[in-house]
Amino acid sequence: MSSLKELRNRIASVKSTQKITSAMKMVAAAKLRRAQESAVAARPYAERMERMLGSLSSAVQGREGVSPMLSGTGKEDVHLLVLVTSDRGLCGGFNSSVARRARRKISQLLSDGKQVKLMCVGRKARDLMRRDHGDKIIESYSELDRPKLTFDAADQVADKISELFDAGEFDVCTLIYNKFQSAIAQIVTEQQLVPFAIPEADESDEAASDTEADRSVYDFEPDEAEILDDLLPRNLAVQMFRALLENQAGEHGARMTAMDNATRNAGDMIHKLTLTYNRTRQAMITKELIEIISGAEAL
Amino acid sequence: MADTIEFELVSPQRLMKSEPVEMVVVPGAEGDIGVLPGHSPLICTVRAGVIDIHEGGSVKERIFIGGGFCEVSPERCTVLAEEAVATTDIDRSEADERVRAAEEALSGADDDGRAEAERRLGIAQQLKAAADGAGSG
């Protein structure tokens, strides 16, 4: 049995850990609220962008000379996976779930005889993928949300993706990130960025259904190709930005939950340790008493 | 025909405006476009400039946008702006500062960055002009 001093130290250390985790929980909760607001506020833009792109792409469908970013390069040999994770750990399974999905996808693509390249956004993505797939990482970013997550940061990543695409470095680009659903649920989401996948019209979205009928009769100014040339890279940046915002909100949500669990665990542990401590102390007192009494009786 | 059209202005950060309006004038890349209810479907690029929202024959609100895209259907007009701020909220000194920074970037830009720097300067100048317009109007 451990000594009283050891137990006391142990309790003190668990108590200070608990203080840290509960402080981290508070901080994450405060940040979560802000991140959640901006993630929700950014959704309309990305949705409308998708809708507009949807009308545009159905208008140019089947035509010659369409930007390969929309129609694809005609083959799908090289896949670029863009992994979005947080920079910091201590947020439960948040990052490892993205990594797990990525590993599965990679092995599946490799067994199909495809080539895979990785782009890591967030330090944890690089850390997690470096050991098994380090040779595939062609680019990594970190600290994009410092001091604040801006559209320019997303633009920078998107520019790099377009640049790689123009250089013929990959044929298909897929984004893997955590979609924020609530503080306790983040959904790992795969989204194909290049070539642009026309989103399926959502039945509940009234806007989508009422434009359905007159999709083909749009006028364009300047012409379709020129707008598409502008819109496609822009869309890339917008989708990237959305992923970053969702990721940020998800990270804080996951951290809040993880830290809440940790705090509760620490509480349980302190309770158990205190119990053991008191028992040990009581046992020692009893033992001393027995010694005294039996000593007195022997006289 | 309805006498209002649903106008939406969205920036990457948020949904700025979503309300029925009588008419809105959008600075299209190839000339200003006045959108009234029942406008024929149109998709166009938008240059940096000012959107005028008209009501009762006069301009009710002016919003600066830094370029983007516009989608018009008979009952809806959606503008996707790179940035958007009401002209009355523009900070003069900030606009000046942006023009100065953009000019500096342009003078230091190599051939690759030239077009981008010029574009940024154009946006900054438009912002300043919009701020001037708001002050005098």
Contacts between the chains, C-beta under 8 A, distances in Angstrom:
chain1	res1	chain2	res2	distance
A	38	B	13	6.9
A	38	B	14	7.9
A	41	B	13	6.2
A	41	B	14	3.8
A	41	B	15	6.8
A	42	B	12	6.1
A	42	B	13	6.4
A	42	B	14	7.0
A	44	B	8	7.9
A	44	B	10	5.2
A	44	B	14	7.6
A	44	B	15	4.3
A	45	B	10	4.4
A	45	B	11	6.6
A	45	B	12	5.2
A	45	B	13	7.9
A	45	B	14	7.9
A	45	B	15	7.4
A	45	B	80	6.4
A	48	B	8	7.3
A	48	B	10	5.7
A	48	B	71	7.6
A	48	B	78	5.5
A	48	B	80	6.1
A	49	B	69	8.0
A	49	B	80	5.9
A	51	B	71	7.7
A	52	B	43	6.5
A	52	B	69	6.4
A	52	B	71	4.9
A	52	B	78	7.3
A	52	B	80	7.0
A	55	B	43	6.8
A	55	B	71	7.2
A	56	B	43	6.2
A	151	B	12	4.8
A	151	B	13	7.5
A	151	B	82	8.0
A	207	B	76	7.3
A	210	B	73	7.8
A	210	B	75	7.5
A	211	B	73	5.7
A	214	B	41	5.4
A	214	B	73	6.7
A	214	B	74	7.9
A	217	B	40	7.8
A	217	B	41	5.6
A	218	B	41	4.5
A	218	B	42	6.4
A	218	B	43	5.4
A	219	B	40	6.1
A	219	B	41	6.5
A	219	B	42	4.5
A	219	B	43	7.5
A	220	B	42	7.4
A	220	B	43	5.5
A	220	B	44	6.9
A	221	B	28	6.2
A	221	B	29	7.2
A	221	B	30	5.7
A	221	B	33	7.9
A	221	B	42	6.5
A	221	B	43	7.6
A	221	B	44	3.9
A	221	B	45	7.6
A	222	B	29	6.6
A	222	B	30	6.3
A	222	B	44	7.6
A	222	B	45	7.0
A	226	B	45	7.6
A	227	B	43	6.1
A	227	B	44	7.2
A	227	B	45	5.8
A	227	B	69	7.3
A	230	B	45	5.7
A	230	B	69	7.5
A	231	B	69	6.2
A	234	B	69	7.6
A	238	B	12	6.4
A	241	B	12	5.8
